[in-house]
Amino acid sequence: MPGASSAVRCLALVAGAAAALACVSTPHVEGFAEDASTGDTGPPSTFSRGPGTVPSPCTNLQCQQHSCLDGHTTSISGVVYDPAGKNPLYDVAVYVPNAPLSPIVHGATCDACGATPSGDPLVTTLTDAQGRFTLKNAPDGDNIPLVMQIGKWRRQVSIRRVTACTDTVVADTSLTRLPRSSAEGDMPYIALSTGGCDALECLLRKVGIADSEFTSVDDSGGHVHIYRGSGEYSSEAGYIVGGSPASGDALWDSTPHLSKYDVVMLSCECDEHMETKPASALAAMQAYANAGGRIFASHFHYTWFDYGPPPWPSTATWYPGSNELYTIAGVVDETFPKGRSFYHWLASVRALNVDGSLTIQQAKDNALVTPAAGAAGTQQWIFDANPYATEYLTFNAPYGADPSAQCGRVVFSDLHVSAGSPDAPGYAFPVGCISTELSPQEKALEFMLFDLTACVAPDNQPPQPPPTK
C-alpha cells in the first residue's frame, strides 16, 4: 500500500458490481537516488508498463509504476492555473520526473518543441484549452513529484499520496498554479519598457507575478526589470517606488543587452519615438528574436517591424499612425489548431460575448495579415471584420526560415492593454495599477503571453506532449 515499505502491483479484479485489488509486493524506492549520476537505489527490481511487456531493471520512481487490469490505470489529474490561481492555462507540459531538475538557462536560447524536459520524465502530457491534464501510468506512493512547465515558467510540487490503479485528482489550486515568485519555482527574466499610453506592468501584476519580482534595472533581484519608456504623461513612467531605472533605449541599444532576457515587453509610447530607435537598435531587436528571444509589442511598437531590416517589414501590411478603431467586436481566427484552442480557452474564462466575439476597446488599425504574410509564417489570432484589420498576430524567428531553424517568437497587439480598466499608464509602479481583475481583452493577452514563452513550433501544427527519456 502507498507509504508502506514495499510498493504494490495492483491488478483490478472485477467480480459482479464490486472491484477488488490483488497486490504483489515489489521493492519500494522512495523519492530520488542520493547519487543522481548513477541512480544507485540498491538492487534493481522489475516492473511492467502493461500486460505483455518485458520486465526490465528500473530506477527511482520507475519502480513505482505498476500495471492494472481491466482498463484501470494509476493516474494524476487536475487543472493548471496562472500564477494568480484564477485562469487555467493551455499547452502547459505536466510530468513526473525521475531525476532532479536541471537549472533553467536564461536569456535568448533556442527552445524548439520536441526536446525531452529536464528530470528524465516518466510520463508527460499537455493541458487542454480548459487547463486540464491527466497523467496516465503514473507511479504510485507517497510524495510523488509533479512538474508544470511552459517555457521558462516551471514549478515542481509534491503530491502527498497517489493511490495505485485509481485517478488521484489534485484539487488544491495552490499546488497547480505557476509560480508567483522565484521562491516558488522558476520564472523567465522579463525586460519591460513602460509607456505613457499603456501599462503592461499592470497586466503582469494581474496575471499574478508578486510585487517583489518587479525591480529597477540596477537592482540585482527580481525577474521583471522595468525600463523607462517614452510618451506623454510618462514623467514617472518606469519608476518603481524607491527605484531608478534606465531608459528603454539602454535596453535595445545592442543585442547583448537584450539577450540577457527571456522576454522583452514593450508598452505603447503614444507615438513612434524613432529618436530612440536608430537603425542599430532595429537590427539588434531582430537579432535578439532570431537568437531565441521573445518579444511582446503593443501598438506604436509596430515600428520594430514596419521600419526594421528585411524581412520584418513583410511580416504584415503595416499602416503607421494612431489609426483608432475605438471599440470593436473582435473575431477569433479558428482556421488553425491553436486558434480553435484559443477560442475555447476564451470561452472557458468567460471573455467572449454571446455571439462568440471578443470586445476590444481602443482597437487600432496598424496591421493586416495578408495571404502572402501568412504563407511565410505570420499568424493572425483576432481580427476586425469591418474594416478588416488584424488585432493580434504572431510570427516565429528568423522569419521565413525553415521551422526547424526558428528559435524566437513575436507577439504584436494592436491595442492598449489598459483600455477599459482603471489602470493608469505613466505612474510609478505599483501606484498606477488599480484593478485586480483582467478585462476580456487582457485575458486574451494573458493567453498570448504564455503562448509567447512556450517552446517554438509552427502555429499550424497542434502542440504535442514532450517526449519521455
N, C-alpha and C positions, 0 to 999 in steps of 0.2 A: 504494500500500500504506500502512497505518497508519504514521504518523510520517514519511512522505516529504513532499516539497514540494508534492505535489498529492494531493487526495482521489481516491477511486476510485468509480466507478459500476459495481457488480458485478452481473452477470446470471448466474444459475446455469444452466449448460447441461449437461443430463444426457445422457450417451452410454453406453448399456449400464448397467453397475453403477458406473461412475466418474462423478464430477461435477467439472467444471472451472469456473473463474470467468473470464468475459470482462470486461475492465476498460477503462473510458473515462475519461481524465483530465479533471478539472474543477478550477477554482481551489480551493485548500485554505485554510481560515481556522482558525488555532489559537486556542482559548480565546475570550474575550470582547473586544469592542472597547474601546480605551482610553477613548473618549468614549461612555459608556453612554447619554447623552442623544440622540445621533444614530445610534449603531450604525454609525459610519463604519469600514468594514473594507476600503475600496478598492472597485474596480469590482465591481458585483454579478454573481454568476454565476446560473445557473439550476439548479433541482432539480426532481425529480419524486417525489411521495409514493407513487406507484404507477402501474402501467400505465394509460394513458389520461388521466392528469391533465394539466392545462395548466401548463407551466413558468412560474415567476414569479420576481421578484427575491427573493433570500434574504439573511439577515444571520446573522453569527456561526455557531453550531453548526448552524443550519438548513441551511447549505450543505454539511454533512457527513451529511445524511440521503440515503440512496441506495436506489433501487429494486432489488429482486431478483426473478428469475423463478422459476417452478415452485414457488411456495408458500414460498420461503425468505424470511427477514426478518432484519434486524440487530436483535438483542435483548440485553437485560441482565436477568439473573435472580439471585435469591438469597433469603435469609431475613432479616427484620429482627428484632432481639432487644432486650430490655430493657437498661437501662444496665449491668447486671451481666453481660450477654452469656450468660445462661443460658436464659431463657424467650423463645420467639417472641412477637411482638405482632401483634394483629389490628387491621385498619382503619387502618393507617398509610399515609399518602399517600407515594408514591415517584415522583420525577420528575426529568427532566433539564432544568435551567433554561437559558435562552438569554440571560440578563442577570444582573447582580449582584442578590443578595437584598437586600430592604429590611429595616431593623431591626424586630424584634418590638415591638409596642405592648403594654406590660404593664398590669396592673390589670383591673378589671371592664370587659370590652369585649363587644360583640355580635358573636359569631363564628358565624354560621349557615353551614350547609353550602351548597355551590353557588358559592362565590366562587373566582375564579382565584387560585392561590397566587402568592406573590412570586417574581419571577425570570423571568416570561414563559415558563412551561414549554412545552417542545416536545411531550413525551409524558408521560402520567401514568397511574398505576394505584393500587390499594389492595392491601394484604396480605390474605391469606385467613386462615382460622382456624388455620392452621399457620404463619402469619407469612411465607408465600411470596409472591413477586412476580415478574412478568415484564413488562418494558417492551418493547413491540414498536415497530418503525420508529425505533429509537434512532439517533443519529448515531454514526458510526464514527470511529476515530482514536485519538490518544494523549491521556491526561489528560482524560477526559470527566467532567464534574462530575455527581454524583448526590446528590439531596436526599431525606432521610427526615423526615417531619413528621407529628406528631399534636398538634393544638392548638398550644401554645407550646413543645413539645419539638421541636427542629429541629437537624439535623446535615447538613452538606454535606461529602462526601468526594470524592476524585478516583480514577476508575478508570484505571489506568495504560494499558491498551490495550483498545479494543473493536474486534473484527475484523468487517469487513463481511460481511453475509449469513450470519452464524452467531450462536449464542447464547453470550454471554460470561457465565459463571457466577462471581459474586463469592462465593467460598468462605471468605474471611477474615472471621470473625465480629467481629474488632476494627474492621472497616470498617462493618459493617452493624448495629451496635448504636446505640441512642440515647446522647446524651452523659451522662457521669458527672459532669462539672463544666462550668462556663462556659468553661473553656479549650478544650473540645472542641466546643462548639456552644451553642445557645440552650436555656434551661430556664425553666419557669414559676417565678414567685415564690410560695412557699408559706408561709402562716402556719400554724403547728402549735401547738395548745393541748394540753398534756400532761394526764394524769390519773392518779390513784392506782390505777386498775383497768385501764389499757390502755397500750400502748406503740406508738402509730402511728409514732413517730420510728424505732423499730427496723424496722418494715415498710419505710420508705423506704430505710433503710440496706441491707437485704437486696435491695431492688429494684435497688440499685447506685449510689445517689447517694453521692458521695465525702464523707468526714467534713468536708472543708474547706468544704463548702457549708452546713453546719449552724452557725448563728450565733445569738447573743443578739440581741434586738430592737434594742439600741442600737449594734450592730455594723454598719458600712456594707457589709461584704462578705457573701457567701453568698446562696443562693437559698432556703434553708429557715430561716425565723425562728421560733425557739421561744419560746412564751409559757407561763407557769406556770399550769396549771390547778388545780382544787380536787380534793379527795378524800383519803381515808385513805391513809396511807403516802406522802404526797406532800410531805414536808418538804423533799426535794431535787428533786422533780419539776419539770422545766422548766429546770434548770440545766445549762449546758454547762460543762465544766471550765474555769475561768477566766472564765466569763461571768456576767452578772447580768440576766436577762430581766425583762420586765414581766409582770404578771398577765394572765390571759385576759380579764378584764373591761375591760382597757385596749385590747384588740383589738376587741371587739364593742360598745364603748360608742357608736360612731357609724358611719354608712355611709362617710364619708370614710376612716376608719381601715381598715375592711375593704376598701374599694375600691382600696387600694394593691396588693392581692394578686390573683394569678390564681386561686389555690386556697386555701381555708380548710379545715384538717383538725382535727377535734375529737375528742380521745381521751376515753374514758369516765371520768367523775369519781366513780364509785361511788355517786352519788346525784344528785338533780336540781339541787341548789345554786341554787335560784331567787334567793337573795340576791345573786347576781352577774349575774342576767339580768332586769332590770326591763323593763317594757313598752317603754321606749325602745330597749333592746337587741334585743328580739324584733322590733320594727319595722325596726331597722337591718339585721338579718340578712336579712330578707325583701327589703328594698330592694336590698341587695347582690346577691342572686340575680337579682332582676328586671332589674338593670342589666348582667347578664352574668357575675356571679361564680359560682364553682363551690364547692360545699360537700360535704365528706365527713364524715359524723357517725356516731359509734359509741354504741350502747346508750342510756345515760341522756340523751344529747343529743337524744332524741325530744322533749325539752322545747321546742325551737325550733318544732316542727311542731304538737304537741298543744296547747301554750299560746300559740302565736303568733297574730298577727292573721289574720282571714279572708283568703284561702280556705285557708290551710295546715292548719287542723285537719281539713279534709275530704280531705286527700291520702291518708288511710288511716283505718281504725278503730284508735284508739290505746288501749292498756291500760297505764297507768302502773305503775311498780314494778320490782322486780328480775326477777320472772317467770322464774325459772330453769327451763330445759328439760333442762339437762345435755347429754349427748352425743346427737346425733340423726343420722339418715341424711337429709341434705338432698336434695330433689328439684329438679332444674333445670327451669325452665319453658321448654319448647321451642315454645310456641304463637305466637311472634313471631320474625321473621328473626334478630335479634341473639341471641335466646335459643338458637336452634339453633346458631349460630356459637359461642356461649359454651360450650355442651355439648361441641362438637367440640374447642374450644380446651382445655378442662379435660382431655379425654381425651388430647390431644397432649402435655400437660405432666405426665401421669400423676398427676392429682389425684383421679380418680374410682375408686370401688370396682368390683369385678367386675360388680355389678348396676347400675352407672351412677349410683349415689348419691354424694354428697359428705359425708364425715364432718365434722360441725361440733361442736366442743367448746365448752362454756359457751354454748350457744344460748339465746336469750331469746324471750319471747312478748309483745312490746310492740306489734306492728303486724299488721294484717290488711288486705290489699288487697281491697276489695270490688268487685263489678262496677261500682258507681257511680263509685268512685275510678278504676278502670281506664278507664272511658269518658271521664273528664275528663283523663286523662293520666298516672296513676301506673302504673308497670310493675313487677310483681314478677319477680324473677330466680330466686330459690331459696326454697322453702317447706318446711315440715314438714307431712307429710300427716296425722299423728295425734299430738297435737291440731293442727288446722290453724292455722299461723302463718306469716307472711312473714318471712324472714330477711334478704333483700337486696331493696331496692326503689330505684327512681329516679323522678324526675319533672323536667320542664323548667319553667322560669320565664320570665315570670309564669305561674303555674299556671292552667290552664283557658283561656289566651289562644289565639288562632289561632297555629298553628305558625310562621307567617311572622313573628310578633311575639315569639317566645320567644328569649331570649338566654342565660339561665343554666341551671344543671343542679345537681341534688342527688342524692347517694347516701346512703342510710341503711342501716347494717349493724347488725343486732340480735344482736351477739355481741362477744366480746373477741378482738381480733387476737392478743393474747399467749397465749391459751389453747392448750395443747398444745405450747408451746415454753418453753425455759428463760429467755426474756427477762423482765426484772423491771421492771414499771411502778413509777414513783416514785423511780427512781435517776437520778443525774446522767448526762447523755449524754456519751460513749457507754458508760459503765460498765455500765448495765443491759442493754445489747444484747449478748447472749451467743451466740445462734445465728447462723448464716450462711446457712442454707437455709430457704426458705419452706415452711411446712406446707401441706397441701392447702387449708385454708380461707383461708390467706394468699395462696395462688396465685389463688384466686377474687377476693380483694380487689385483687390486682395488676391483674387484668383490669378490674375496676370503676374503679380509679384512672385508668388510661389512657383508658378509655371516658369518664370524667368530664371529662377535659381536651380531648376531641375536639370538633370543630365540632358545633353543636346541630342535631338533626333528630329527628323523631318516631321512637320506637323500633319502631313497626310498619312502618317502611319500610327496606328493605335499603340499606346505605351505597352511594353512587355515587362513582366516581373524580372528583376535582376536574377542572373544565374546563381546557383549554388556552386560550391567548390567541387 
